[in-house]
Amino acid sequence: MMRDDLVSLVQQMIDRGIRFEEAQREFERTFISRALAKTNHNVCKAAKMTGLHRNTLSRKISTYKIKKTA
């Protein structure tokens, strides 16, 4: 099911002319945002959840300008 959804999403992105780098950035930003939301923006917990080092995650949060949502 999830694999089918992913295949469909990738096909839609390709059909719309979205380049790999843009797709990768959007996936990463969304993945990190969701992990942060699930952990109430706890960077240490989100780092463990995503498998990223806390410093790497903090850098990516800054790069993508991810803000805590209410």
HTML snippet that shows the backbone in 3Dmol.js (N, CA, C, O; Angstrom):
<script src="https://3Dmol.org/build/3Dmol-min.js"></script>
<div id="view" style="width:600px;height:400px;position:relative"></div>
<script>
const pdb = `
ATOM      1  N   MET A   1       0.827  -1.198   0.000  1.00  0.00           N
ATOM      2  CA  MET A   1       0.000   0.000   0.000  1.00  0.00           C
ATOM      3  C   MET A   1       0.868   1.258   0.000  1.00  0.00           C
ATOM      4  O   MET A   1       0.730   2.103  -0.884  1.00  0.00           O
ATOM      5  N   MET A   2       1.759   1.388   0.982  1.00  0.00           N
ATOM      6  CA  MET A   2       2.594   2.590   1.037  1.00  0.00           C
ATOM      7  C   MET A   2       3.507   2.646  -0.179  1.00  0.00           C
ATOM      8  O   MET A   2       3.737   3.719  -0.736  1.00  0.00           O
ATOM      9  N   ARG A   3       4.030   1.491  -0.594  1.00  0.00           N
ATOM     10  CA  ARG A   3       4.895   1.466  -1.775  1.00  0.00           C
ATOM     11  C   ARG A   3       4.126   1.924  -3.011  1.00  0.00           C
ATOM     12  O   ARG A   3       4.654   2.677  -3.829  1.00  0.00           O
ATOM     13  N   ASP A   4       2.891   1.476  -3.146  1.00  0.00           N
ATOM     14  CA  ASP A   4       2.062   1.894  -4.282  1.00  0.00           C
ATOM     15  C   ASP A   4       1.814   3.407  -4.257  1.00  0.00           C
ATOM     16  O   ASP A   4       1.856   4.070  -5.294  1.00  0.00           O
ATOM     17  N   ASP A   5       1.556   3.937  -3.066  1.00  0.00           N
ATOM     18  CA  ASP A   5       1.356   5.386  -2.926  1.00  0.00           C
ATOM     19  C   ASP A   5       2.619   6.141  -3.330  1.00  0.00           C
ATOM     20  O   ASP A   5       2.549   7.166  -4.009  1.00  0.00           O
ATOM     21  N   LEU A   6       3.769   5.629  -2.909  1.00  0.00           N
ATOM     22  CA  LEU A   6       5.034   6.272  -3.230  1.00  0.00           C
ATOM     23  C   LEU A   6       5.294   6.228  -4.733  1.00  0.00           C
ATOM     24  O   LEU A   6       5.705   7.229  -5.321  1.00  0.00           O
ATOM     25  N   VAL A   7       5.060   5.088  -5.350  1.00  0.00           N
ATOM     26  CA  VAL A   7       5.250   4.954  -6.794  1.00  0.00           C
ATOM     27  C   VAL A   7       4.349   5.943  -7.529  1.00  0.00           C
ATOM     28  O   VAL A   7       4.784   6.592  -8.480  1.00  0.00           O
ATOM     29  N   SER A   8       3.101   6.059  -7.094  1.00  0.00           N
ATOM     30  CA  SER A   8       2.166   6.985  -7.715  1.00  0.00           C
ATOM     31  C   SER A   8       2.633   8.433  -7.544  1.00  0.00           C
ATOM     32  O   SER A   8       2.585   9.218  -8.491  1.00  0.00           O
ATOM     33  N   LEU A   9       3.082   8.785  -6.339  1.00  0.00           N
ATOM     34  CA  LEU A   9       3.564  10.138  -6.077  1.00  0.00           C
ATOM     35  C   LEU A   9       4.780  10.467  -6.941  1.00  0.00           C
ATOM     36  O   LEU A   9       4.862  11.552  -7.518  1.00  0.00           O
ATOM     37  N   VAL A  10       5.710   9.542  -7.026  1.00  0.00           N
ATOM     38  CA  VAL A  10       6.908   9.762  -7.850  1.00  0.00           C
ATOM     39  C   VAL A  10       6.508   9.949  -9.308  1.00  0.00           C
ATOM     40  O   VAL A  10       7.044  10.825  -9.987  1.00  0.00           O
ATOM     41  N   GLN A  11       5.580   9.144  -9.795  1.00  0.00           N
ATOM     42  CA  GLN A  11       5.134   9.279 -11.180  1.00  0.00           C
ATOM     43  C   GLN A  11       4.509  10.645 -11.419  1.00  0.00           C
ATOM     44  O   GLN A  11       4.768  11.272 -12.447  1.00  0.00           O
ATOM     45  N   GLN A  12       3.687  11.115 -10.483  1.00  0.00           N
ATOM     46  CA  GLN A  12       3.076  12.438 -10.612  1.00  0.00           C
ATOM     47  C   GLN A  12       4.141  13.529 -10.656  1.00  0.00           C
ATOM     48  O   GLN A  12       4.039  14.473 -11.439  1.00  0.00           O
ATOM     49  N   MET A  13       5.150  13.397  -9.821  1.00  0.00           N
ATOM     50  CA  MET A  13       6.215  14.400  -9.785  1.00  0.00           C
ATOM     51  C   MET A  13       6.987  14.416 -11.103  1.00  0.00           C
ATOM     52  O   MET A  13       7.302  15.481 -11.634  1.00  0.00           O
ATOM     53  N   ILE A  14       7.287  13.239 -11.619  1.00  0.00           N
ATOM     54  CA  ILE A  14       7.996  13.145 -12.895  1.00  0.00           C
ATOM     55  C   ILE A  14       7.136  13.732 -14.014  1.00  0.00           C
ATOM     56  O   ILE A  14       7.627  14.484 -14.856  1.00  0.00           O
ATOM     57  N   ASP A  15       5.857  13.382 -14.015  1.00  0.00           N
ATOM     58  CA  ASP A  15       4.943  13.896 -15.040  1.00  0.00           C
ATOM     59  C   ASP A  15       4.857  15.425 -15.005  1.00  0.00           C
ATOM     60  O   ASP A  15       4.654  16.060 -16.040  1.00  0.00           O
ATOM     61  N   ARG A  16       5.009  16.008 -13.828  1.00  0.00           N
ATOM     62  CA  ARG A  16       4.935  17.467 -13.676  1.00  0.00           C
ATOM     63  C   ARG A  16       6.278  18.154 -13.893  1.00  0.00           C
ATOM     64  O   ARG A  16       6.378  19.378 -13.808  1.00  0.00           O
ATOM     65  N   GLY A  17       7.302  17.366 -14.172  1.00  0.00           N
ATOM     66  CA  GLY A  17       8.612  17.938 -14.456  1.00  0.00           C
ATOM     67  C   GLY A  17       9.412  18.332 -13.224  1.00  0.00           C
ATOM     68  O   GLY A  17      10.345  19.130 -13.312  1.00  0.00           O
ATOM     69  N   ILE A  18       9.048  17.777 -12.088  1.00  0.00           N
ATOM     70  CA  ILE A  18       9.799  18.084 -10.864  1.00  0.00           C
ATOM     71  C   ILE A  18      11.111  17.320 -10.898  1.00  0.00           C
ATOM     72  O   ILE A  18      11.134  16.105 -11.093  1.00  0.00           O
ATOM     73  N   ARG A  19      12.196  18.045 -10.706  1.00  0.00           N
ATOM     74  CA  ARG A  19      13.530  17.455 -10.768  1.00  0.00           C
ATOM     75  C   ARG A  19      13.865  16.757  -9.459  1.00  0.00           C
ATOM     76  O   ARG A  19      13.281  17.056  -8.417  1.00  0.00           O
ATOM     77  N   PHE A  20      14.802  15.832  -9.520  1.00  0.00           N
ATOM     78  CA  PHE A  20      15.180  15.013  -8.368  1.00  0.00           C
ATOM     79  C   PHE A  20      15.561  15.859  -7.160  1.00  0.00           C
ATOM     80  O   PHE A  20      15.121  15.580  -6.045  1.00  0.00           O
ATOM     81  N   GLU A  21      16.371  16.885  -7.370  1.00  0.00           N
ATOM     82  CA  GLU A  21      16.843  17.704  -6.253  1.00  0.00           C
ATOM     83  C   GLU A  21      15.681  18.378  -5.531  1.00  0.00           C
ATOM     84  O   GLU A  21      15.665  18.448  -4.302  1.00  0.00           O
ATOM     85  N   GLU A  22      14.719  18.870  -6.289  1.00  0.00           N
ATOM     86  CA  GLU A  22      13.543  19.514  -5.696  1.00  0.00           C
ATOM     87  C   GLU A  22      12.699  18.493  -4.928  1.00  0.00           C
ATOM     88  O   GLU A  22      12.225  18.777  -3.828  1.00  0.00           O
ATOM     89  N   ALA A  23      12.515  17.318  -5.503  1.00  0.00           N
ATOM     90  CA  ALA A  23      11.748  16.263  -4.846  1.00  0.00           C
ATOM     91  C   ALA A  23      12.435  15.821  -3.553  1.00  0.00           C
ATOM     92  O   ALA A  23      11.780  15.600  -2.534  1.00  0.00           O
ATOM     93  N   GLN A  24      13.735  15.697  -3.609  1.00  0.00           N
ATOM     94  CA  GLN A  24      14.507  15.280  -2.436  1.00  0.00           C
ATOM     95  C   GLN A  24      14.387  16.326  -1.317  1.00  0.00           C
ATOM     96  O   GLN A  24      14.188  15.968  -0.156  1.00  0.00           O
ATOM     97  N   ARG A  25      14.506  17.594  -1.657  1.00  0.00           N
ATOM     98  CA  ARG A  25      14.377  18.664  -0.660  1.00  0.00           C
ATOM     99  C   ARG A  25      12.995  18.650  -0.021  1.00  0.00           C
ATOM    100  O   ARG A  25      12.865  18.755   1.199  1.00  0.00           O
ATOM    101  N   GLU A  26      11.967  18.520  -0.849  1.00  0.00           N
ATOM    102  CA  GLU A  26      10.596  18.530  -0.330  1.00  0.00           C
ATOM    103  C   GLU A  26      10.340  17.319   0.567  1.00  0.00           C
ATOM    104  O   GLU A  26       9.699  17.439   1.611  1.00  0.00           O
ATOM    105  N   PHE A  27      10.843  16.155   0.156  1.00  0.00           N
ATOM    106  CA  PHE A  27      10.685  14.963   0.995  1.00  0.00           C
ATOM    107  C   PHE A  27      11.366  15.167   2.339  1.00  0.00           C
ATOM    108  O   PHE A  27      10.779  14.894   3.386  1.00  0.00           O
ATOM    109  N   GLU A  28      12.598  15.645   2.310  1.00  0.00           N
ATOM    110  CA  GLU A  28      13.373  15.828   3.532  1.00  0.00           C
ATOM    111  C   GLU A  28      12.693  16.850   4.459  1.00  0.00           C
ATOM    112  O   GLU A  28      12.573  16.617   5.661  1.00  0.00           O
ATOM    113  N   ARG A  29      12.254  17.968   3.898  1.00  0.00           N
ATOM    114  CA  ARG A  29      11.590  18.998   4.694  1.00  0.00           C
ATOM    115  C   ARG A  29      10.309  18.452   5.333  1.00  0.00           C
ATOM    116  O   ARG A  29      10.052  18.683   6.514  1.00  0.00           O
ATOM    117  N   THR A  30       9.522  17.740   4.558  1.00  0.00           N
ATOM    118  CA  THR A  30       8.273  17.182   5.068  1.00  0.00           C
ATOM    119  C   THR A  30       8.537  16.097   6.104  1.00  0.00           C
ATOM    120  O   THR A  30       7.863  16.052   7.133  1.00  0.00           O
ATOM    121  N   PHE A  31       9.500  15.230   5.851  1.00  0.00           N
ATOM    122  CA  PHE A  31       9.845  14.149   6.771  1.00  0.00           C
ATOM    123  C   PHE A  31      10.263  14.722   8.119  1.00  0.00           C
ATOM    124  O   PHE A  31       9.807  14.257   9.164  1.00  0.00           O
ATOM    125  N   ILE A  32      11.129  15.732   8.095  1.00  0.00           N
ATOM    126  CA  ILE A  32      11.611  16.363   9.326  1.00  0.00           C
ATOM    127  C   ILE A  32      10.471  17.096  10.027  1.00  0.00           C
ATOM    128  O   ILE A  32      10.338  17.003  11.247  1.00  0.00           O
ATOM    129  N   SER A  33       9.659  17.814   9.281  1.00  0.00           N
ATOM    130  CA  SER A  33       8.528  18.537   9.876  1.00  0.00           C
ATOM    131  C   SER A  33       7.580  17.588  10.592  1.00  0.00           C
ATOM    132  O   SER A  33       7.119  17.885  11.695  1.00  0.00           O
ATOM    133  N   ARG A  34       7.289  16.458   9.978  1.00  0.00           N
ATOM    134  CA  ARG A  34       6.377  15.474  10.582  1.00  0.00           C
ATOM    135  C   ARG A  34       6.981  14.854  11.837  1.00  0.00           C
ATOM    136  O   ARG A  34       6.280  14.654  12.829  1.00  0.00           O
ATOM    137  N   ALA A  35       8.278  14.550  11.800  1.00  0.00           N
ATOM    138  CA  ALA A  35       8.953  13.991  12.977  1.00  0.00           C
ATOM    139  C   ALA A  35       8.936  15.001  14.123  1.00  0.00           C
ATOM    140  O   ALA A  35       8.711  14.634  15.277  1.00  0.00           O
ATOM    141  N   LEU A  36       9.172  16.268  13.804  1.00  0.00           N
ATOM    142  CA  LEU A  36       9.143  17.307  14.833  1.00  0.00           C
ATOM    143  C   LEU A  36       7.735  17.468  15.410  1.00  0.00           C
ATOM    144  O   LEU A  36       7.577  17.629  16.620  1.00  0.00           O
ATOM    145  N   ALA A  37       6.724  17.426  14.561  1.00  0.00           N
ATOM    146  CA  ALA A  37       5.341  17.545  15.034  1.00  0.00           C
ATOM    147  C   ALA A  37       4.991  16.382  15.964  1.00  0.00           C
ATOM    148  O   ALA A  37       4.337  16.573  16.989  1.00  0.00           O
ATOM    149  N   LYS A  38       5.429  15.188  15.599  1.00  0.00           N
ATOM    150  CA  LYS A  38       5.131  13.991  16.397  1.00  0.00           C
ATOM    151  C   LYS A  38       5.809  14.038  17.763  1.00  0.00           C
ATOM    152  O   LYS A  38       5.302  13.461  18.724  1.00  0.00           O
ATOM    153  N   THR A  39       6.946  14.716  17.857  1.00  0.00           N
ATOM    154  CA  THR A  39       7.697  14.802  19.114  1.00  0.00           C
ATOM    155  C   THR A  39       7.508  16.152  19.808  1.00  0.00           C
ATOM    156  O   THR A  39       8.281  16.510  20.697  1.00  0.00           O
ATOM    157  N   ASN A  40       6.486  16.895  19.403  1.00  0.00           N
ATOM    158  CA  ASN A  40       6.229  18.228  19.957  1.00  0.00           C
ATOM    159  C   ASN A  40       7.465  19.124  19.831  1.00  0.00           C
ATOM    160  O   ASN A  40       7.805  19.876  20.744  1.00  0.00           O
ATOM    161  N   HIS A  41       8.112  19.024  18.698  1.00  0.00           N
ATOM    162  CA  HIS A  41       9.295  19.817  18.340  1.00  0.00           C
ATOM    163  C   HIS A  41      10.501  19.541  19.248  1.00  0.00           C
ATOM    164  O   HIS A  41      11.350  20.410  19.448  1.00  0.00           O
ATOM    165  N   ASN A  42      10.564  18.328  19.789  1.00  0.00           N
ATOM    166  CA  ASN A  42      11.720  17.929  20.594  1.00  0.00           C
ATOM    167  C   ASN A  42      12.792  17.423  19.631  1.00  0.00           C
ATOM    168  O   ASN A  42      12.650  16.351  19.042  1.00  0.00           O
ATOM    169  N   VAL A  43      13.861  18.198  19.474  1.00  0.00           N
ATOM    170  CA  VAL A  43      14.881  17.902  18.466  1.00  0.00           C
ATOM    171  C   VAL A  43      15.595  16.590  18.773  1.00  0.00           C
ATOM    172  O   VAL A  43      15.882  15.818  17.858  1.00  0.00           O
ATOM    173  N   CYS A  44      15.887  16.325  20.050  1.00  0.00           N
ATOM    174  CA  CYS A  44      16.573  15.073  20.402  1.00  0.00           C
ATOM    175  C   CYS A  44      15.720  13.854  20.041  1.00  0.00           C
ATOM    176  O   CYS A  44      16.223  12.890  19.465  1.00  0.00           O
ATOM    177  N   LYS A  45      14.433  13.899  20.379  1.00  0.00           N
ATOM    178  CA  LYS A  45      13.537  12.776  20.059  1.00  0.00           C
ATOM    179  C   LYS A  45      13.350  12.640  18.550  1.00  0.00           C
ATOM    180  O   LYS A  45      13.332  11.531  18.017  1.00  0.00           O
ATOM    181  N   ALA A  46      13.213  13.771  17.871  1.00  0.00           N
ATOM    182  CA  ALA A  46      13.043  13.736  16.417  1.00  0.00           C
ATOM    183  C   ALA A  46      14.310  13.197  15.749  1.00  0.00           C
ATOM    184  O   ALA A  46      14.224  12.481  14.752  1.00  0.00           O
ATOM    185  N   ALA A  47      15.475  13.533  16.286  1.00  0.00           N
ATOM    186  CA  ALA A  47      16.730  13.018  15.735  1.00  0.00           C
ATOM    187  C   ALA A  47      16.771  11.494  15.856  1.00  0.00           C
ATOM    188  O   ALA A  47      17.136  10.804  14.904  1.00  0.00           O
ATOM    189  N   LYS A  48      16.400  10.976  17.017  1.00  0.00           N
ATOM    190  CA  LYS A  48      16.367   9.509  17.193  1.00  0.00           C
ATOM    191  C   LYS A  48      15.369   8.878  16.237  1.00  0.00           C
ATOM    192  O   LYS A  48      15.651   7.843  15.632  1.00  0.00           O
ATOM    193  N   MET A  49      14.204   9.498  16.099  1.00  0.00           N
ATOM    194  CA  MET A  49      13.147   8.964  15.238  1.00  0.00           C
ATOM    195  C   MET A  49      13.595   8.896  13.773  1.00  0.00           C
ATOM    196  O   MET A  49      13.290   7.935  13.067  1.00  0.00           O
ATOM    197  N   THR A  50      14.316   9.919  13.333  1.00  0.00           N
ATOM    198  CA  THR A  50      14.716   9.993  11.927  1.00  0.00           C
ATOM    199  C   THR A  50      16.057   9.317  11.645  1.00  0.00           C
ATOM    200  O   THR A  50      16.390   9.040  10.492  1.00  0.00           O
ATOM    201  N   GLY A  51      16.821   9.054  12.700  1.00  0.00           N
ATOM    202  CA  GLY A  51      18.141   8.452  12.504  1.00  0.00           C
ATOM    203  C   GLY A  51      19.209   9.475  12.145  1.00  0.00           C
ATOM    204  O   GLY A  51      20.303   9.118  11.707  1.00  0.00           O
ATOM    205  N   LEU A  52      18.884  10.746  12.332  1.00  0.00           N
ATOM    206  CA  LEU A  52      19.853  11.808  12.063  1.00  0.00           C
ATOM    207  C   LEU A  52      20.530  12.220  13.366  1.00  0.00           C
ATOM    208  O   LEU A  52      19.934  12.121  14.438  1.00  0.00           O
ATOM    209  N   HIS A  53      21.760  12.676  13.275  1.00  0.00           N
ATOM    210  CA  HIS A  53      22.431  13.241  14.443  1.00  0.00           C
ATOM    211  C   HIS A  53      21.716  14.537  14.807  1.00  0.00           C
ATOM    212  O   HIS A  53      21.240  15.253  13.926  1.00  0.00           O
ATOM    213  N   ARG A  54      21.640  14.839  16.092  1.00  0.00           N
ATOM    214  CA  ARG A  54      20.938  16.036  16.563  1.00  0.00           C
ATOM    215  C   ARG A  54      21.469  17.303  15.895  1.00  0.00           C
ATOM    216  O   ARG A  54      20.691  18.182  15.524  1.00  0.00           O
ATOM    217  N   ASN A  55      22.783  17.401  15.743  1.00  0.00           N
ATOM    218  CA  ASN A  55      23.357  18.589  15.103  1.00  0.00           C
ATOM    219  C   ASN A  55      22.970  18.683  13.629  1.00  0.00           C
ATOM    220  O   ASN A  55      22.692  19.767  13.116  1.00  0.00           O
ATOM    221  N   THR A  56      22.955  17.547  12.967  1.00  0.00           N
ATOM    222  CA  THR A  56      22.541  17.510  11.557  1.00  0.00           C
ATOM    223  C   THR A  56      21.085  17.927  11.435  1.00  0.00           C
ATOM    224  O   THR A  56      20.727  18.719  10.563  1.00  0.00           O
ATOM    225  N   LEU A  57      20.249  17.393  12.311  1.00  0.00           N
ATOM    226  CA  LEU A  57      18.835  17.745  12.282  1.00  0.00           C
ATOM    227  C   LEU A  57      18.648  19.238  12.549  1.00  0.00           C
ATOM    228  O   LEU A  57      17.867  19.896  11.862  1.00  0.00           O
ATOM    229  N   SER A  58      19.346  19.767  13.526  1.00  0.00           N
ATOM    230  CA  SER A  58      19.246  21.201  13.836  1.00  0.00           C
ATOM    231  C   SER A  58      19.644  22.049  12.634  1.00  0.00           C
ATOM    232  O   SER A  58      19.009  23.064  12.349  1.00  0.00           O
ATOM    233  N   ARG A  59      20.689  21.636  11.933  1.00  0.00           N
ATOM    234  CA  ARG A  59      21.137  22.364  10.743  1.00  0.00           C
ATOM    235  C   ARG A  59      20.068  22.325   9.652  1.00  0.00           C
ATOM    236  O   ARG A  59      19.806  23.334   8.999  1.00  0.00           O
ATOM    237  N   LYS A  60      19.459  21.168   9.461  1.00  0.00           N
ATOM    238  CA  LYS A  60      18.429  21.035   8.439  1.00  0.00           C
ATOM    239  C   LYS A  60      17.171  21.835   8.809  1.00  0.00           C
ATOM    240  O   LYS A  60      16.524  22.404   7.931  1.00  0.00           O
ATOM    241  N   ILE A  61      16.825  21.881  10.088  1.00  0.00           N
ATOM    242  CA  ILE A  61      15.693  22.687  10.541  1.00  0.00           C
ATOM    243  C   ILE A  61      15.946  24.144  10.185  1.00  0.00           C
ATOM    244  O   ILE A  61      15.050  24.848   9.720  1.00  0.00           O
ATOM    245  N   SER A  62      17.166  24.582  10.408  1.00  0.00           N
ATOM    246  CA  SER A  62      17.534  25.966  10.078  1.00  0.00           C
ATOM    247  C   SER A  62      17.527  26.189   8.564  1.00  0.00           C
ATOM    248  O   SER A  62      16.990  27.186   8.081  1.00  0.00           O
ATOM    249  N   THR A  63      18.116  25.268   7.829  1.00  0.00           N
ATOM    250  CA  THR A  63      18.178  25.371   6.368  1.00  0.00           C
ATOM    251  C   THR A  63      16.778  25.470   5.760  1.00  0.00           C
ATOM    252  O   THR A  63      16.531  26.301   4.886  1.00  0.00           O
ATOM    253  N   TYR A  64      15.863  24.615   6.230  1.00  0.00           N
ATOM    254  CA  TYR A  64      14.501  24.582   5.687  1.00  0.00           C
ATOM    255  C   TYR A  64      13.575  25.584   6.378  1.00  0.00           C
ATOM    256  O   TYR A  64      12.398  25.691   6.034  1.00  0.00           O
ATOM    257  N   LYS A  65      14.120  26.322   7.360  1.00  0.00           N
ATOM    258  CA  LYS A  65      13.340  27.326   8.089  1.00  0.00           C
ATOM    259  C   LYS A  65      12.046  26.733   8.651  1.00  0.00           C
ATOM    260  O   LYS A  65      10.964  27.298   8.495  1.00  0.00           O
ATOM    261  N   ILE A  66      12.189  25.577   9.309  1.00  0.00           N
ATOM    262  CA  ILE A  66      11.041  24.872   9.891  1.00  0.00           C
ATOM    263  C   ILE A  66      10.761  25.497  11.254  1.00  0.00           C
ATOM    264  O   ILE A  66      11.630  25.543  12.124  1.00  0.00           O
ATOM    265  N   LYS A  67       9.550  25.969  11.418  1.00  0.00           N
ATOM    266  CA  LYS A  67       9.128  26.605  12.667  1.00  0.00           C
ATOM    267  C   LYS A  67       8.149  25.708  13.400  1.00  0.00           C
ATOM    268  O   LYS A  67       7.420  24.932  12.782  1.00  0.00           O
ATOM    269  N   LYS A  68       8.135  25.816  14.713  1.00  0.00           N
ATOM    270  CA  LYS A  68       7.182  25.075  15.520  1.00  0.00           C
ATOM    271  C   LYS A  68       5.798  25.639  15.253  1.00  0.00           C
ATOM    272  O   LYS A  68       5.585  26.848  15.339  1.00  0.00           O
ATOM    273  N   THR A  69       4.864  24.769  14.931  1.00  0.00           N
ATOM    274  CA  THR A  69       3.498  25.205  14.663  1.00  0.00           C
ATOM    275  C   THR A  69       2.649  25.009  15.912  1.00  0.00           C
ATOM    276  O   THR A  69       2.894  24.097  16.701  1.00  0.00           O
ATOM    277  N   ALA A  70       1.675  25.847  16.083  1.00  0.00           N
ATOM    278  CA  ALA A  70       0.819  25.794  17.273  1.00  0.00           C
ATOM    279  C   ALA A  70      -0.179  24.679  17.183  1.00  0.00           C
ATOM    280  O   ALA A  70      -0.979  24.491  18.099  1.00  0.00           O
TER     281      ALA A  70
END
`;
const viewer = $3Dmol.createViewer("view");
viewer.addModel(pdb, "pdb");
viewer.setStyle({}, {cartoon: {color: "spectrum"}});
viewer.zoomTo();
viewer.render();
</script>
